[in-house]
């Protein structure tokens, strides 16, 4: 990318769109794209991945400094890091990546690293994950989660931008001067060692600085302006971070690029909120690594490239349910959840590169553990005896050669030991989920799972699709589809359940943080048996109501907590889509300065006025600061406008996003209190 002239860089996005419409042919390890009738771009990819600059060749007269090579590199999907996962037959090694770490297995590669399949116009299809996301971002400055009732304002976990410290200078030169075609196979380890509680090294500090600067440029430009050049800069910084043993921010950068590509291609599965979360994670981790901190705090921000497996001895497990997995990095499959007699959850994953078809069919694949012939569907209703088990801290079971497993009898959800999972009060389950970070990302440990006894009462119409209404412990809970992909059964099963009000169900759901009780339905137990809603398709006879729907008892209606946080969320997402300019036209008035005094600015925008009326004065101040930082531009000694301070704008946006996370967590906790 650095070899392109400024004129060709301006033409790069148009060249990508043009090249995407050209015919593609494959011949062994060579992928050939026809630029015109006489000129071709060839991608030489032994093993399916381009790993060197000269592996992309063009036959035009301007090659190798032509726009066609750069367009082909930008058009190709990001390669999977196959080295991050050991084969299942290796001794004491994990199976394919689980949904929570699938994003981490996608390598932060340069655009020149491509698959030999026909290059699509964007990254692999994104989905609203049940979690597929890595751990949520750590705040730049730690603050306790507010437990105040929704009528009072939650405390911000990050200072307003106006009070934020100036950006620290990089501890070493940014890595943006490195060649843009840095190959995946280098002398540095592709998969860094497990991160320890040690101070940041100079290469890590430089990589964090490069990630911050690249992310700031993406936020300033927004989806509309983040074309191939900015994406390449972020990928280069991510690759450098990967080599510097910063897997967590590197994975966030990859998710951000995938989200940008999905948004620019208008993919149906794209969600702006997911892109905003990925960008906030990237900015928060990079910001925290740039600042002084304790070794433990920096270790948490760096993350781990692989999960350590420890001997687990002998286990007696009981199947709970199986859920399909689709990730934004092109991984798909299933994860089967099990529990032991003490109620600890364990997962048996089968996730590998693939699409919706693999997610739909992986439930019928045999569990890759020992000599058992159980499929994942079978295991969800049966049991497993494991000897020589290896278990990660999150409860994921390894599948090495030393592991032995045999099928055993299962347990019904109404019988011990599984029935104990439903005996925990719902409010306590929600508190556990929020304490584990479920407000920001689904958890591999199952902390965000809710075990509910509910009665279906009807359906609620929403802009994103219908959701079920259910009575649970005196609360009206909205149950949504865990995944809207049409090839999975979630949405179809939800529609069928909505036709049978009065049906009593025992369910497993995943907490969806909101200002009202809300959860994504994963599995249910009906009179006809247990059903995994992402894989099994319910029949009409499965949902016959067991009794008439009772009349509602007279009495006061408990109000649902309400706060206009949607205003703040809408503005942060507008910045993600349109960049800093989305707020420049509506910035509050600047202070009026005279020779004797300076008058304070008076904010009269409807957004901040509504926030102040609701008692959210900190939210209003953050929004004011965000608008000011978007519009504020200084002047040089000749009175000319200088470039905007994009660093201060990024800090203001990050502070707003962190406040929004904490406020949403407090409102969610209050909404589930009976």
C-alpha positions in Angstrom: 0.0 0.0 0.0 2.9 2.3 0.8 4.2 1.9 -2.8 1.1 3.5 -4.2 1.2 7.2 -5.2 -1.3 9.6 -3.6 -3.2 9.6 -6.9 -3.6 5.9 -6.9 -4.6 5.8 -3.3 -7.5 8.0 -4.1 -8.6 5.5 -6.8 -8.1 2.4 -4.6 -11.7 2.1 -3.3 -13.1 2.4 -6.9 -10.6 -0.1 -8.1 -11.7 -2.6 -5.4 -15.4 -2.2 -6.5 -14.4 -2.7 -10.1 -12.2 -5.7 -9.4 -15.0 -7.3 -7.4 -17.2 -7.5 -10.4 -14.5 -9.1 -12.7 -14.5 -12.9 -13.3 -12.3 -15.1 -11.1 -10.8 -18.5 -11.9 -8.7 -20.9 -9.8 -6.0 -23.2 -10.9 -4.5 -25.1 -8.0 -2.9 -22.6 -5.6 -3.3 -19.8 -8.1 -6.3 -17.4 -8.0 -6.6 -15.4 -11.2 -8.7 -12.2 -11.6 -9.3 -10.7 -15.1 -8.7 -7.0 -15.0 -9.6 -6.8 -18.7 -9.4 -9.2 -21.7 -5.6 -9.1 -21.7 -4.6 -8.3 -18.1 -4.8 -10.5 -15.1 -4.0 -10.3 -11.4 -2.7 -13.6 -9.9 -2.6 -14.5 -6.3 -0.2 -17.3 -5.5 -1.4 -18.9 -2.3 0.3 -22.3 -1.3 -2.0 -23.8 1.3 -4.7 -21.2 0.6 -3.0 -18.1 2.1 -0.9 -15.4 0.5 2.1 -14.8 2.7 4.5 -12.6 0.7 4.3 -9.4 -1.2 5.5 -10.9 -4.5 2.8 -13.6 -4.3 0.4 -11.0 -5.9 1.3 -10.3 -9.5 -0.2 -8.1 -12.1 0.4 -8.1 -15.9 -0.3 -4.4 -16.4 2.4 -1.9 -17.4 2.5 -0.1 -14.0 3.2 -3.3 -12.0 4.4 -3.8 -9.4 3.4 -0.3 -8.2 -0.1 -0.6 -9.8 -3.5 -0.2 -8.1 -4.6 -3.6 -9.2 -2.3 -5.5 -6.8 -3.4 -3.3 -3.9 -7.1 -3.7 -4.9 -6.8 -7.5 -5.0 -5.1 -7.5 -1.6 -7.8 -5.3 -0.1 -10.6 -7.4 -1.7 -9.4 -10.7 -0.3 -10.8 -11.9 3.1 -8.5 -12.0 6.1 -6.8 -15.4 6.4 -7.5 -17.7 9.3 -4.7 -18.4 11.7 -4.6 -22.1 11.5 -1.5 -22.3 13.7 -3.5 -20.9 16.6 -5.4 -24.2 17.0 -3.7 -27.5 17.5 -5.1 -30.6 15.7 -7.5 -32.5 17.8 -5.3 -35.6 17.8 -2.4 -33.9 19.3 -1.6 -34.8 22.9 -3.5 -32.7 25.4 -4.4 -30.0 23.0 -7.6 -28.1 22.6 -10.2 -28.8 19.9 -11.1 -26.2 17.2 -11.8 -22.7 18.5 -14.8 -22.1 20.6 -17.1 -19.2 19.7 -15.7 -16.9 22.2 -12.2 -17.2 20.8 -12.9 -17.6 17.1 -12.3 -13.9 16.6 -8.9 -14.3 18.3 -7.9 -17.0 15.9 -8.3 -14.7 12.9 -4.8 -13.4 12.3 -4.2 -9.7 12.0 -2.9 -9.9 8.5 -2.0 -7.4 5.8 -4.4 -7.2 2.9 -1.9 -9.2 0.9 -2.7 -12.3 2.9 -5.6 -13.9 1.1 -7.4 -17.1 0.4 -7.4 -18.7 -3.0 -11.2 -18.6 -3.1 -12.8 -15.9 -5.2 -12.4 -12.7 -3.3 -15.7 -11.4 -2.0 -16.4 -7.7 -1.7 -16.3 -7.9 2.1 -15.3 -10.0 5.0 -17.1 -13.2 5.9 -20.7 -12.7 6.9 -21.2 -11.1 10.3 -23.8 -12.3 12.7 -25.3 -11.2 15.9 -23.3 -13.5 18.0 -24.2 -15.4 21.0 -20.9 -14.7 21.7 -18.4 -15.0 19.7 -16.8 -11.9 20.9 -13.7 -11.9 23.1 -13.8 -10.4 26.6 -15.2 -6.9 26.7 -12.9 -3.9 26.9 -11.4 -2.8 30.1 -12.1 0.9 30.9 -9.2 3.3 30.5 -9.6 4.1 34.2 -11.3 1.6 36.5 -14.5 2.5 38.3 -17.0 0.4 40.2 -20.2 -0.4 38.4 -23.0 1.8 39.6 -25.8 0.2 41.6 -28.0 3.2 41.8 -31.6 2.9 40.8 -32.5 3.9 37.3 -34.0 7.2 38.5 -30.6 8.3 39.6 -27.7 8.7 37.2 -25.1 5.9 37.0 -21.5 7.0 37.5 -19.4 7.4 34.5 -16.4 5.0 34.3 -14.4 7.4 32.2 -13.9 11.1 32.6 -15.5 13.6 30.2 -13.3 14.5 27.2 -12.9 18.0 28.5 -11.2 16.7 31.5 -9.3 13.9 29.8 -5.5 14.1 29.9 -3.7 14.9 26.7 -2.5 12.0 24.6 0.8 10.5 25.8 3.5 10.5 23.2 4.5 7.1 21.9 7.1 5.3 23.8 8.8 4.5 20.6 8.3 5.2 17.0 5.0 4.0 15.6 5.1 1.0 13.4 3.3 2.6 10.6 6.5 2.9 8.7 6.8 -0.8 8.4 6.2 -2.4 5.0 2.5 -2.9 4.3 3.2 -6.4 3.0 4.5 -7.9 6.2 4.0 -11.6 5.7 2.3 -13.9 8.1 5.2 -16.3 8.1 8.1 -14.4 9.7 10.9 -15.2 12.0 8.8 -13.9 14.9 6.4 -16.5 16.4 3.0 -16.5 14.7 1.4 -17.4 18.0 2.9 -15.5 20.9 3.3 -17.2 24.3 0.8 -16.9 27.0 0.7 -13.3 28.4 2.1 -13.0 31.9 1.8 -10.2 34.5 4.8 -8.3 33.3 5.3 -4.6 32.3 4.8 -3.7 28.7 7.9 -4.1 26.5 9.0 -1.3 24.1 7.7 -3.3 21.1 4.3 -3.7 22.9 4.2 0.0 23.7 4.9 0.9 20.1 2.3 -1.6 18.8 -0.3 -0.2 21.2 0.5 3.4 20.0 0.2 2.3 16.4 -3.2 0.6 17.1 -4.5 3.7 18.8 -3.4 6.0 16.0 -5.0 3.7 13.3 -8.2 3.4 15.3 -8.4 7.1 15.8 -8.2 7.6 12.0 -11.0 5.1 11.5 -13.2 6.7 14.1 -12.6 10.2 12.6 -13.5 9.0 9.1 -16.4 6.6 10.0 -17.6 3.7 7.9 -18.2 6.1 4.9 -14.6 7.2 4.9 -12.8 4.1 6.1 -11.8 2.7 2.7 -9.1 0.3 1.8 -6.2 2.6 2.8 -7.4 3.1 6.4 -8.4 -0.6 6.7 -4.9 -1.6 5.5 -3.3 0.7 8.1 -5.4 -0.9 10.9 -4.6 -4.4 9.6 -0.9 -3.5 9.6 -1.1 -2.2 13.2 -3.0 -5.4 14.2 -0.4 -7.6 12.6 2.4 -5.8 14.5 0.4 -6.1 17.7 0.0 -9.8 17.1 3.8 -10.3 16.7 4.3 -8.1 19.9 2.0 -10.5 21.9 -1.0 -8.2 22.1 -3.7 -10.7 21.0 -6.7 -9.0 22.6 -6.4 -5.6 20.9 -5.2 -7.3 17.7 -8.4 -9.4 17.7 -10.5 -6.3 18.3 -8.8 -4.6 15.3 -9.6 -7.6 13.1 -13.3 -7.5 14.2 -13.3 -3.8 13.5 -12.0 -4.3 9.9 -14.5 -7.1 9.4 -17.3 -4.9 10.6 -16.2 -2.0 8.3 -16.2 -4.3 5.3 -19.6 -5.7 6.2 -21.0 -2.2 6.7 -19.6 -0.9 3.4 -20.9 -3.9 1.6 -24.4 -3.5 3.2 -24.4 -7.1 4.4 -27.7 -8.2 5.9 -26.0 -9.5 9.1 -24.2 -6.3 9.8 -25.0 -4.5 13.1 -23.7 -1.0 13.8 -23.8 -1.7 17.5 -21.4 -4.6 17.1 -19.0 -2.5 15.1 -19.2 0.2 17.8 -18.5 -2.3 20.5 -15.5 -3.7 18.5 -14.1 -0.2 18.0 -14.7 0.7 21.7 -12.8 -2.5 22.7 -9.9 -1.6 20.4 -9.7 2.0 21.6 -10.0 1.0 25.3 -7.3 -1.6 25.2 -4.9 0.5 23.1 -5.5 3.5 25.4 -5.0 1.5 28.5 -1.7 0.0 27.2 -0.4 3.5 26.3 -0.9 4.7 29.9 1.1 3.8 33.1 -0.5 0.9 35.0 0.1 -2.1 37.1 1.6 -5.3 35.4 -1.7 -7.2 36.2 -3.8 -4.4 34.5 -1.6 -4.4 31.4 -1.7 -8.2 31.3 -5.5 -8.2 31.2 -5.4 -5.6 28.4 -2.9 -7.6 26.4 -5.0 -10.8 26.6 -3.9 -14.3 25.8 -3.4 -15.9 22.5 -4.2 -19.4 23.7 -6.1 -20.7 26.7 -4.1 -22.8 29.1 -5.4 -26.3 29.7 -4.9 -28.0 33.1 -5.5 -31.6 34.1 -9.1 -32.0 35.1 -9.0 -35.6 36.3 -12.1 -37.7 35.9 -15.4 -36.0 35.1 -19.0 -37.1 35.1 -20.9 -34.7 32.9 -24.6 -34.3 32.0 -25.7 -32.8 28.7 -27.7 -29.5 28.8 -28.1 -28.2 25.3 -26.3 -27.5 22.0 -26.1 -24.1 20.3 -25.0 -23.3 16.7 -22.2 -20.8 16.3 -21.6 -18.3 13.5 -18.8 -15.8 13.8 -17.7 -12.7 11.9 -14.4 -14.3 11.1 -15.9 -17.1 9.0 -16.0 -19.8 11.7 -19.0 -22.0 12.3 -20.1 -25.1 14.1 -21.7 -25.9 17.5 -20.9 -25.8 21.2 -22.5 -28.4 23.5 -22.9 -27.3 27.1 -22.7 -29.8 29.9 -22.6 -29.7 33.7 -21.2 -31.8 36.5 -22.9 -32.8 39.7 -21.7 -29.6 41.4 -23.3 -27.4 38.7 -20.1 -26.2 37.0 -20.5 -25.8 33.3 -18.2 -27.4 30.7 -18.3 -26.9 26.9 -17.5 -29.3 24.1 -16.9 -27.3 20.9 -16.8 -28.2 17.3 -16.1 -24.9 15.6 -14.0 -24.5 12.4 -13.8 -22.4 9.3 -17.2 -22.6 7.5 -20.5 -20.9 7.0 -24.2 -21.4 7.9 -24.3 -24.9 6.5 -21.7 -26.1 8.9 -23.4 -24.4 11.8 -26.7 -26.2 10.8 -25.1 -29.6 10.3 -22.4 -29.8 12.9 -24.8 -31.0 15.5 -24.9 -34.4 13.8 -21.1 -34.7 13.9 -19.5 -37.1 16.4 -18.0 -35.5 19.5 -14.2 -35.5 19.0 -13.3 -36.8 22.4 -12.1 -40.3 23.3 -13.8 -43.2 21.6 -17.4 -42.0 22.1 -19.7 -42.2 19.1 -22.1 -39.6 20.5 -23.1 -36.7 18.3 -23.5 -33.3 19.7 -27.2 -33.6 19.5 -27.0 -36.9 21.5 -24.6 -35.4 24.1 -27.1 -32.6 24.8 -29.5 -35.2 26.1 -27.1 -37.8 27.4 -24.1 -37.9 29.7 -20.3 -38.4 29.4 -17.7 -40.0 31.6 -14.2 -38.4 30.9 -10.9 -39.6 32.3 -7.6 -37.8 31.9 -9.6 -34.6 31.1 -7.9 -31.3 30.2 -9.9 -28.2 31.0 -9.4 -24.5 30.4 -10.2 -21.9 32.9 -13.4 -21.2 31.1 -14.5 -24.8 31.3 -13.7 -25.8 27.7 -12.7 -29.5 27.4 -9.6 -30.5 25.5 -9.5 -33.4 23.1 -5.9 -34.7 23.3 -4.8 -38.3 22.8 -4.6 -38.9 26.6 -8.3 -38.0 27.0 -10.7 -41.0 27.3 -14.5 -40.5 27.1 -17.5 -42.8 27.1 -21.2 -42.3 26.8 -23.3 -42.4 30.0 -26.8 -41.8 31.1 -28.0 -38.2 31.1 -30.4 -36.3 33.4 -33.6 -34.5 32.8 -33.7 -30.8 33.5 -36.3 -31.5 36.2 -34.0 -34.0 38.0 -30.8 -33.6 39.9 -28.1 -32.5 39.4 -29.4 -30.3 36.5 -32.5 -29.1 38.3 -30.3 -27.2 40.8 -29.4 -24.8 38.0 -33.0 -23.6 37.9 -33.2 -23.2 41.7 -31.1 -20.0 41.8 -33.3 -16.9 41.9 -33.3 -15.1 38.6 -32.1 -11.8 40.1 -29.0 -13.6 41.5 -28.4 -15.1 38.1 -28.5 -11.7 36.4 -26.2 -10.2 39.0 -23.7 -13.0 38.4 -23.9 -12.4 34.6 -23.4 -8.7 34.9 -20.5 -9.1 37.4 -18.8 -11.4 34.8 -19.0 -8.8 32.1 -22.1 -10.1 30.2 -23.2 -6.5 29.6 -20.4 -6.1 27.1 -19.9 -9.6 25.6 -21.2 -13.2 26.0 -19.0 -15.3 28.2 -17.4 -18.6 27.5 -17.8 -19.6 31.1 -21.6 -19.6 30.9 -21.9 -16.8 33.4 -24.3 -15.0 31.1 -26.7 -18.0 30.9 -30.1 -17.7 32.6 -32.1 -20.8 33.7 -35.7 -19.7 33.6 -39.1 -21.2 34.4 -41.6 -19.1 32.5 -45.1 -19.0 31.1 -45.5 -17.7 27.5 -48.0 -14.8 27.5 -47.9 -13.4 24.0 -45.7 -11.5 21.5 -44.3 -8.0 21.3 -43.8 -6.2 18.0 -40.4 -4.6 17.7 -38.5 -2.9 14.9 -35.9 -5.7 14.8 -38.5 -8.5 14.7 -41.1 -10.0 17.0 -40.1 -11.3 20.5 -41.9 -13.5 23.0 -43.4 -12.2 26.2 -43.1 -14.5 29.2 -43.9 -14.3 32.9 -41.0 -15.3 35.1 -40.7 -14.7 38.8 -43.2 -11.8 38.6 -41.4 -10.2 35.7 -42.4 -9.8 32.1 -39.4 -11.0 30.1 -38.9 -10.4 26.4 -37.4 -13.5 24.8 -35.6 -12.9 21.5 -34.0 -15.1 18.8 -30.4 -15.8 19.6 -29.5 -15.6 15.9 -31.6 -14.2 13.0 -29.8 -16.1 10.3 -32.4 -17.6 8.0 -30.6 -21.0 7.8 -30.8 -21.5 11.6 -34.1 -22.4 13.3 -34.2 -19.7 16.0 -36.6 -17.3 14.4 -38.9 -20.0 13.0 -39.2 -21.7 16.4 -39.8 -18.3 18.2 -42.7 -17.7 15.8 -44.2 -21.0 16.6 -43.9 -20.6 20.3 -45.6 -17.2 20.0 -48.8 -19.0 18.8 -49.2 -20.9 22.1 -49.8 -18.5 25.0 -50.1 -20.2 28.2 -47.4 -22.8 27.5 -45.1 -23.4 30.4 -41.5 -23.8 29.6 -38.2 -24.5 31.3 -35.7 -22.6 29.3 -32.0 -21.7 28.9 -31.4 -18.2 27.7 -28.6 -15.7 27.4 -28.9 -12.4 29.1 -29.3 -9.4 26.7 -28.5 -6.2 28.6 -31.3 -3.7 28.2 -33.4 -1.4 30.3 -36.1 -4.1 30.6 -35.8 -7.9 31.3 -34.6 -9.4 28.0 -32.9 -12.6 27.1 -32.0 -14.6 23.9 -33.7 -18.0 24.0 -31.4 -20.9 23.4 -33.2 -24.1 24.4 -36.5 -25.1 26.0 -38.1 -28.1 27.7 -41.7 -28.7 26.6 -44.0 -31.5 27.4 -42.7 -33.3 24.3 -39.1 -33.1 25.4 -36.0 -30.8 25.2 -35.3 -28.8 22.1 -32.3 -26.8 21.0 -33.9 -23.9 19.3 -31.0 -23.2 16.9 -30.9 -26.8 15.5 -34.3 -28.5 16.2 -37.4 -27.3 14.4 -40.5 -27.4 16.6 -43.7 -29.0 15.4 -47.2 -27.8 16.1 -47.9 -30.6 18.6 -44.8 -29.5 20.6 -46.3 -26.2 21.7 -49.9 -27.1 22.7 -50.7 -25.0 25.8 -50.8 -27.2 29.0 -53.4 -25.0 30.6 -55.4 -21.8 29.8 -53.7 -18.6 30.2 -54.7 -17.2 33.6 -56.3 -13.8 33.9 -53.9 -11.1 35.2 -54.4 -10.4 38.8 -55.5 -6.9 39.7 -53.0 -4.6 41.4 -50.4 -2.0 40.7 -48.2 -2.5 37.7 -44.5 -2.4 38.4 -43.0 0.3 36.1 -40.2 -0.6 33.8 -37.0 1.5 34.4 -36.7 4.0 31.6 -33.8 6.4 30.9 -33.1 8.2 27.6 -29.8 6.4 27.1 -30.8 5.7 23.5 -29.9 9.3 22.8 -26.3 8.7 23.8 -26.2 5.4 22.0 -27.5 6.9 18.8 -24.9 9.6 18.8 -22.0 7.2 19.4 -23.2 5.0 16.6 -23.7 7.9 14.3 -20.0 8.7 14.7 -19.1 5.2 13.9 -21.1 5.4 10.6 -20.3 9.0 9.5 -17.3 9.9 11.5 -16.6 13.1 13.3 -18.5 15.2 10.8 -21.7 13.6 12.1 -21.6 15.9 15.1 -19.9 19.0 13.7 -23.2 20.7 12.6 -24.9 20.3 15.9 -22.0 21.3 18.3 -23.0 23.5 21.2 -22.1 27.1 21.2 -18.5 28.1 22.0 -17.8 30.4 25.0 -18.2 34.0 24.2 -15.0 35.9 25.2 -14.7 39.6 25.8 -11.9 41.7 27.2 -13.2 41.3 30.7 -14.9 38.0 31.0 -15.8 34.7 29.4 -19.4 33.5 29.4 -20.0 29.8 29.8 -21.6 28.1 26.8 -25.3 27.4 27.0 -26.3 24.1 25.5 -29.7 24.2 24.0 -29.7 21.1 21.9 -32.8 18.9 22.4 -30.6 15.8 23.2 -28.8 17.4 26.1 -31.9 19.1 27.4 -33.8 15.7 27.5 -30.8 14.1 29.3 -30.7 16.8 31.9 -34.5 16.6 32.5 -34.1 12.9 33.1 -31.4 13.6 35.7 -28.5 12.4 33.6 -26.4 15.4 33.9 -23.1 13.5 33.4 -24.5 12.0 30.2 -25.4 15.5 29.0 -21.9 16.8 29.8 -20.3 13.9 28.0 -22.4 14.6 24.9 -21.6 18.3 25.0 -17.9 17.5 25.3 -18.2 15.0 22.4 -19.8 17.7 20.2 -17.3 20.3 21.1 -14.3 18.1 20.4 -15.9 17.2 17.0 -16.2 20.9 16.0 -13.3 22.5 17.8 -10.4 23.6 15.6 -7.6 25.9 16.5 -5.8 28.5 14.4 -2.2 28.9 13.6 -0.2 32.1 13.9 -1.6 33.5 10.6 -5.2 32.9 11.7 -5.7 29.8 9.5 -7.7 26.8 10.7 -5.5 23.9 11.6 -6.5 20.2 11.6 -8.9 19.0 14.2 -7.6 17.2 17.3 -8.7 13.7 16.4 -7.0 12.3 19.4 -9.1 14.4 21.8 -12.2 13.4 19.8 -11.4 9.8 20.2 -10.9 10.1 23.9 -14.3 11.9 24.2 -16.0 9.2 22.2 -14.4 6.5 24.3 -15.5 8.2 27.5 -19.0 8.4 26.2 -19.0 4.7 25.2 -17.7 3.7 28.6 -20.3 5.7 30.4 -23.0 4.1 28.2 -21.7 0.6 29.2 -21.8 1.3 32.9 -25.2 3.1 32.8 -26.7 0.2 30.7 -25.4 -2.3 33.2 -27.0 -0.4 36.1 -30.3 -0.2 34.4 -30.2 -3.9 33.4 -29.6 -4.9 37.0 -32.5 -2.8 38.2 -34.9 -4.1 35.6 -34.5 -7.7 36.8 -35.2 -6.9 40.4 -38.5 -8.2 41.6 
